[in-house]
């Protein structure tokens, strides 16, 4: 789901995490919690703005995107306990 589905929309790491929650039988509460917690850590959910913020911090794109995936996985692990 790279580059926000290739048009700068919701971060692919978030989209993938939401898909996993659905496959695990979780509902709207868990999905909302995931998005809220991700936004608390990163300010926004959309790829375009996440990349803009990363660039402002001087973070390289690959490092930034890898970090987004790790953060989404950590949130998933917590929500799936």
Backbone as a printed PyTorch tensor [residue, N CA C, xyz], in Angstrom:
tensor([[[  0.8270,  -1.2030,   0.0000],
         [  0.0000,   0.0000,   0.0000],
         [  0.8600,   1.2510,   0.0000]],

        [[  1.9970,   1.1980,  -0.6580],
         [  2.9530,   2.2870,  -0.6530],
         [  2.4090,   3.5980,  -1.1810]],

        [[  2.9680,   4.6630,  -0.6710],
         [  2.6360,   6.0330,  -1.0740],
         [  1.1630,   6.3580,  -0.8990]],

        [[  0.5720,   5.8260,   0.1610],
         [ -0.8330,   6.1260,   0.4140],
         [ -1.7150,   5.6830,  -0.7230]],

        [[ -1.5600,   4.4060,  -1.1210],
         [ -2.2990,   3.8160,  -2.2440],
         [ -1.9270,   4.5150,  -3.5470]],

        [[ -0.7010,   5.0150,  -3.6090],
         [ -0.1160,   5.6720,  -4.7790],
         [ -0.7200,   7.0340,  -5.1030]],

        [[ -1.4330,   7.6230,  -4.1180],
         [ -1.9350,   8.9730,  -4.3620],
         [ -1.9380,   9.8340,  -3.0990]],

        [[ -1.0600,   9.5050,  -2.1460],
         [ -0.8570,  10.3610,  -0.9820],
         [ -1.9470,  10.2960,   0.0600]],

        [[ -2.8130,   9.2960,  -0.0370],
         [ -3.9090,   9.1730,   0.9170],
         [ -3.4180,   8.4830,   2.1930]],

        [[ -4.2890,   7.7880,   2.8880],
         [ -3.9360,   7.1640,   4.1650],
         [ -2.6800,   6.3160,   4.0270]],

        [[ -1.7790,   6.4860,   4.9860],
         [ -0.5190,   5.7440,   5.0220],
         [ -0.7770,   4.2530,   4.8220]],

        [[  0.0170,   3.6300,   3.9640],
         [ -0.1240,   2.2090,   3.6900],
         [  0.0620,   1.3420,   4.9170]],

        [[  0.8990,   1.7640,   5.8600],
         [  1.0910,   1.0010,   7.0920],
         [ -0.2010,   0.9990,   7.9090]],

        [[ -0.8890,   2.1270,   7.9330],
         [ -2.1660,   2.2240,   8.6490],
         [ -3.2180,   1.3900,   7.9240]],

        [[ -3.2750,   1.5020,   6.6050],
         [ -4.2430,   0.7350,   5.8190],
         [ -4.0480,  -0.7590,   6.0420]],

        [[ -2.8020,  -1.2090,   5.9980],
         [ -2.5080,  -2.6210,   6.2290],
         [ -2.8980,  -3.0570,   7.6330]],

        [[ -2.6240,  -2.2070,   8.6100],
         [ -2.9820,  -2.5340,   9.9930],
         [ -4.4970,  -2.6310,  10.1530]],

        [[ -5.2280,  -1.7440,   9.5020],
         [ -6.6880,  -1.8100,   9.5630],
         [ -7.1970,  -3.1010,   8.9250]],

        [[ -6.5540,  -3.5230,   7.8480],
         [ -6.9420,  -4.7630,   7.2020],
         [ -6.7080,  -5.9500,   8.1420]],

        [[ -5.5810,  -5.9570,   8.8330],
         [ -5.2830,  -7.0340,   9.7730],
         [ -6.3160,  -7.0590,  10.8950]],

        [[ -6.6830,  -5.8970,  11.4060],
         [ -7.7030,  -5.8520,  12.4560],
         [ -9.0080,  -6.4690,  11.9640]],

        [[ -9.3960,  -6.1320,  10.7480],
         [-10.6150,  -6.7060,  10.1860],
         [-10.5270,  -8.2080,  10.0300]],

        [[ -9.3950,  -8.6960,   9.5450],
         [ -9.2060, -10.1340,   9.3880],
         [ -9.2130, -10.8560,  10.7330]],

        [[ -8.8120, -10.1480,  11.7880],
         [ -8.7900, -10.7220,  13.1350],
         [-10.1640, -10.6320,  13.8070]],

        [[-11.1380, -10.0890,  13.0980],
         [-12.4820, -10.0040,  13.6510],
         [-12.7110,  -8.8140,  14.5680]],

        [[-11.8010,  -7.8750,  14.5490],
         [-11.9550,  -6.6790,  15.3810],
         [-12.8580,  -5.6890,  14.6720]],

        [[-13.4530,  -4.8070,  15.4530],
         [-14.4290,  -3.8860,  14.8830],
         [-13.9970,  -2.4390,  14.9060]],

        [[-15.0030,  -1.5810,  14.8870],
         [-14.7850,  -0.1380,  14.7850],
         [-14.0120,   0.4230,  15.9740]],

        [[-14.2300,  -0.1190,  17.1590],
         [-13.5240,   0.4140,  18.3370],
         [-12.0210,   0.2590,  18.2010]],

        [[-11.5890,  -0.9110,  17.7810],
         [-10.1590,  -1.1560,  17.6150],
         [ -9.5840,  -0.3440,  16.4550]],

        [[-10.3450,  -0.2370,  15.3770],
         [ -9.8830,   0.5450,  14.2290],
         [ -9.7310,   2.0130,  14.6110]],

        [[-10.7020,   2.5260,  15.3360],
         [-10.6350,   3.9200,  15.7840],
         [ -9.4560,   4.1240,  16.7260]],

        [[ -9.2390,   3.1660,  17.6240],
         [ -8.1160,   3.2580,  18.5680],
         [ -6.7920,   3.2590,  17.8220]],

        [[ -6.6550,   2.3990,  16.8200],
         [ -5.4180,   2.3410,  16.0480],
         [ -5.1460,   3.6820,  15.3730]],

        [[ -6.1580,   4.2160,  14.7030],
         [ -5.9690,   5.4860,  14.0010],
         [ -5.7010,   6.6260,  14.9740]],

        [[ -6.3850,   6.6440,  16.1060],
         [ -6.1700,   7.6980,  17.1090],
         [ -4.7420,   7.6410,  17.6420]],

        [[ -4.2910,   6.4530,  18.0040],
         [ -2.9540,   6.3130,  18.5770],
         [ -1.8660,   6.6210,  17.5490]],

        [[ -2.0740,   6.2050,  16.3030],
         [ -1.1110,   6.5220,  15.2460],
         [ -1.0350,   8.0280,  15.0550]],

        [[ -2.1870,   8.6790,  15.0420],
         [ -2.2320,  10.1400,  14.8660],
         [ -1.5720,  10.8490,  16.0560]],

        [[ -1.7610,  10.3350,  17.2530],
         [ -1.1210,  10.9260,  18.4360],
         [  0.3970,  10.9070,  18.2990]],

        [[  0.9280,   9.8330,  17.7460],
         [  2.3780,   9.7060,  17.5810],
         [  2.9080,  10.5030,  16.3920]],

        [[  2.1010,  10.6240,  15.3330],
         [  2.6030,  11.1590,  14.0680],
         [  1.8660,  12.3730,  13.5300]],

        [[  0.8930,  12.8710,  14.2530],
         [  0.1160,  14.0650,  13.9180],
         [ -0.9410,  13.8500,  12.8500]],

        [[ -0.6540,  13.0520,  11.8380],
         [ -1.5630,  12.8740,  10.7070],
         [ -1.5810,  11.4050,  10.2900]],

        [[ -2.5380,  11.0530,   9.4360],
         [ -2.6440,   9.6910,   8.9140],
         [ -2.2660,   9.5960,   7.4380]],

        [[ -2.3020,  10.7050,   6.7230],
         [ -2.1010,  10.6310,   5.2800],
         [ -0.6250,  10.6740,   4.9120]],

        [[ -0.2980,   9.8830,   3.9130],
         [  1.0780,   9.7110,   3.4610],
         [  1.7270,  11.0320,   3.0630]],

        [[  1.0230,  11.8430,   2.3100],
         [  1.6130,  13.0890,   1.8120],
         [  2.0910,  13.9660,   2.9620]],

        [[  1.2780,  14.1240,   3.9790],
         [  1.6790,  14.9640,   5.1120],
         [  2.6960,  14.2770,   6.0030]],

        [[  2.6120,  12.9550,   6.1360],
         [  3.6360,  12.2330,   6.8940],
         [  5.0030,  12.4230,   6.2450]],

        [[  5.0360,  12.3310,   4.9200],
         [  6.3060,  12.5200,   4.2080],
         [  6.7970,  13.9640,   4.3090]],

        [[  5.8780,  14.9120,   4.2710],
         [  6.2560,  16.3250,   4.4140],
         [  6.8830,  16.5590,   5.7880]],

        [[  6.2590,  16.0250,   6.8290],
         [  6.8020,  16.1870,   8.1800],
         [  8.1610,  15.5050,   8.3190]],

        [[  8.2990,  14.3350,   7.7170],
         [  9.5840,  13.6260,   7.7540],
         [ 10.6660,  14.4460,   7.0730]],

        [[ 10.3360,  15.0230,   5.9340],
         [ 11.3020,  15.8510,   5.2010],
         [ 11.7140,  17.0560,   6.0300]],

        [[ 10.7550,  17.6660,   6.7190],
         [ 11.0610,  18.8230,   7.5770],
         [ 12.0130,  18.4380,   8.7050]],

        [[ 11.9270,  17.1840,   9.1620],
         [ 12.8310,  16.6900,  10.2120],
         [ 14.1530,  16.2120,   9.6430]],

        [[ 14.2670,  16.1500,   8.3160],
         [ 15.4880,  15.6590,   7.6820],
         [ 15.5710,  14.1470,   7.6440]],

        [[ 14.4450,  13.4780,   7.8080],
         [ 14.4120,  12.0200,   7.8120],
         [ 14.2710,  11.5090,   6.3760]],

        [[ 15.0980,  10.5550,   6.0100],
         [ 15.0310,   9.9740,   4.6760],
         [ 13.7460,   9.1740,   4.5260]],

        [[ 13.2320,   9.1510,   3.3000],
         [ 11.9490,   8.5070,   3.0350],
         [ 11.9290,   7.0410,   3.4670]],

        [[ 12.9240,   6.2550,   3.0840],
         [ 12.9330,   4.8300,   3.4370],
         [ 12.9170,   4.6370,   4.9430]],

        [[ 13.7370,   5.3810,   5.6520],
         [ 13.7670,   5.2750,   7.1210],
         [ 12.4180,   5.6530,   7.7140]],

        [[ 11.8350,   6.7090,   7.1760],
         [ 10.5270,   7.1600,   7.6510],
         [  9.4710,   6.0700,   7.4340]],

        [[  9.4070,   5.5420,   6.2310],
         [  8.3870,   4.5390,   5.9140],
         [  8.5950,   3.2620,   6.7240]],

        [[  9.8370,   2.8500,   6.8930],
         [ 10.1180,   1.6870,   7.7340],
         [  9.6230,   1.9340,   9.1530]],

        [[  9.8480,   3.1330,   9.6620],
         [  9.4010,   3.4770,  11.0180],
         [  7.8810,   3.4360,  11.1130]],

        [[  7.1800,   3.8970,  10.0720],
         [  5.7130,   3.8720,  10.0790],
         [  5.2050,   2.4280,  10.1620]],

        [[  5.8550,   1.5220,   9.4210],
         [  5.4580,   0.1140,   9.4520],
         [  5.6880,  -0.4530,  10.8500]],

        [[  6.8500,  -0.1920,  11.4390],
         [  7.1220,  -0.7010,  12.7830],
         [  6.1310,  -0.1520,  13.8000]],

        [[  5.8020,   1.1170,  13.7010],
         [  4.8420,   1.7130,  14.6290],
         [  3.4630,   1.0880,  14.4630]],

        [[  3.0450,   0.8590,  13.2280],
         [  1.7450,   0.2340,  12.9880],
         [  1.7150,  -1.1850,  13.5530]],

        [[  2.8100,  -1.9230,  13.4010],
         [  2.8810,  -3.2860,  13.9340],
         [  2.8200,  -3.2580,  15.4610]],

        [[  3.5190,  -2.3280,  16.0880],
         [  3.4780,  -2.2220,  17.5530],
         [  2.0570,  -1.9340,  18.0320]],

        [[  1.3570,  -1.0290,  17.3530],
         [ -0.0190,  -0.7260,  17.7250],
         [ -0.9050,  -1.9630,  17.5390]],

        [[ -0.7010,  -2.6730,  16.4460],
         [ -1.4750,  -3.8960,  16.2030],
         [ -1.2450,  -4.9320,  17.2940]],

        [[  0.0190,  -5.1470,  17.6430],
         [  0.3230,  -6.1240,  18.6840],
         [ -0.4160,  -5.7980,  19.9660]],

        [[ -0.4530,  -4.5210,  20.3080],
         [ -1.1440,  -4.1200,  21.5340],
         [ -2.6530,  -4.3250,  21.4160]],

        [[ -3.2220,  -3.9690,  20.2830],
         [ -4.6710,  -4.0840,  20.1100],
         [ -5.1440,  -5.5260,  19.9510]],

        [[ -4.2670,  -6.4070,  19.5300],
         [ -4.6560,  -7.8090,  19.3230],
         [ -4.4130,  -8.6850,  20.5440]],

        [[ -3.8990,  -8.1100,  21.6100],
         [ -3.6630,  -8.9060,  22.8480],
         [ -4.9580,  -9.3810,  23.4340]]])
